Amino acid sequence: MLMPTLSVTLMALVVAVAVALTWGRWPSGRHLLGALVGAWAGFALGALAGLVLDVTTGNGFFLAVVGHAAAIPGAALGLRRAAPAERA
């Protein structure tokens, strides 16, 4: 569980920095927290979908791949969800 802890957290930070570069300002702590929560929620949902694929195909590799793939849009959605609260 150490590797997903590091990789999903790093994915959230990379998404936050990428969005900060497009916004032209550094994200606040609220944005970083939104990206982190979104990445973990995306990973959890993707891992559940990957688990179903693992069981149906008899393979053991989809859980991590689908989970990590879902962490990126999860972080973006979490960051976007946290953004309007600061602008208001």
VMD Tcl script that draws the C-alpha trace (Angstrom):
set ca {
  {0.00 0.00 0.00}
  {3.03 2.28 0.24}
  {3.37 2.68 -3.51}
  {-0.23 3.81 -4.18}
  {0.06 6.19 -1.24}
  {3.02 7.92 -2.83}
  {1.90 7.70 -6.45}
  {-1.68 8.92 -5.98}
  {-0.53 11.78 -3.76}
  {2.10 12.73 -6.34}
  {-0.52 12.59 -9.11}
  {-2.70 15.02 -7.16}
  {0.21 17.43 -6.75}
  {1.14 17.20 -10.45}
  {-2.45 17.95 -11.47}
  {-2.56 20.90 -9.05}
  {0.67 22.33 -10.45}
  {-0.51 21.84 -14.04}
  {-3.74 23.67 -13.28}
  {-1.79 26.39 -11.48}
  {0.30 26.95 -14.60}
  {-2.85 27.36 -16.70}
  {-4.52 29.64 -14.13}
  {-1.41 31.75 -13.78}
  {-1.34 31.58 -9.97}
  {-0.33 29.09 -7.35}
  {-3.21 27.05 -5.87}
  {-4.13 27.55 -2.24}
  {-4.20 24.85 0.39}
  {-7.91 24.39 -0.26}
  {-7.18 23.60 -3.91}
  {-4.42 21.16 -3.01}
  {-6.68 19.42 -0.54}
  {-9.44 19.22 -3.16}
  {-7.02 17.67 -5.65}
  {-5.79 15.19 -3.05}
  {-9.28 14.11 -1.99}
  {-10.39 13.90 -5.63}
  {-7.38 11.79 -6.58}
  {-8.03 9.34 -3.78}
  {-11.75 9.15 -4.57}
  {-10.94 8.56 -8.24}
  {-8.39 5.90 -7.31}
  {-10.91 4.13 -5.07}
  {-13.62 4.08 -7.74}
  {-11.17 3.05 -10.43}
  {-9.77 0.31 -8.22}
  {-13.28 -1.08 -7.71}
  {-13.80 -1.16 -11.47}
  {-10.35 -2.74 -11.87}
  {-11.23 -5.35 -9.26}
  {-14.29 -6.35 -11.28}
  {-12.08 -6.64 -14.37}
  {-9.53 -8.68 -12.44}
  {-12.18 -11.12 -11.28}
  {-13.79 -11.49 -14.70}
  {-10.53 -11.88 -16.63}
  {-8.63 -13.86 -14.02}
  {-5.82 -11.34 -14.22}
  {-4.26 -9.40 -11.36}
  {-3.20 -6.22 -13.03}
  {-6.25 -4.10 -13.77}
  {-6.88 -2.95 -10.21}
  {-3.76 -0.79 -10.04}
  {-3.85 0.36 -13.66}
  {-7.48 1.44 -13.70}
  {-7.21 2.90 -10.20}
  {-4.24 5.07 -11.11}
  {-5.82 6.09 -14.42}
  {-8.94 7.25 -12.57}
  {-6.89 9.23 -10.04}
  {-5.96 11.88 -12.61}
  {-9.48 12.96 -13.59}
  {-10.48 12.57 -9.94}
  {-7.82 15.09 -8.94}
  {-8.92 17.48 -11.67}
  {-12.55 17.24 -10.58}
  {-11.62 17.68 -6.92}
  {-9.54 20.74 -7.76}
  {-12.34 22.20 -9.85}
  {-14.82 21.52 -7.06}
  {-12.62 23.39 -4.56}
  {-12.00 26.34 -6.89}
  {-15.40 28.14 -6.77}
  {-15.33 28.24 -2.97}
  {-12.30 30.52 -3.02}
  {-13.48 32.78 -5.83}
  {-16.82 33.52 -4.14}
}
mol new
graphics top color blue
foreach p $ca { graphics top sphere $p radius 0.5 }
foreach p [lrange $ca 0 end-1] q [lrange $ca 1 end] { graphics top cylinder $p $q radius 0.2 }
display resetview
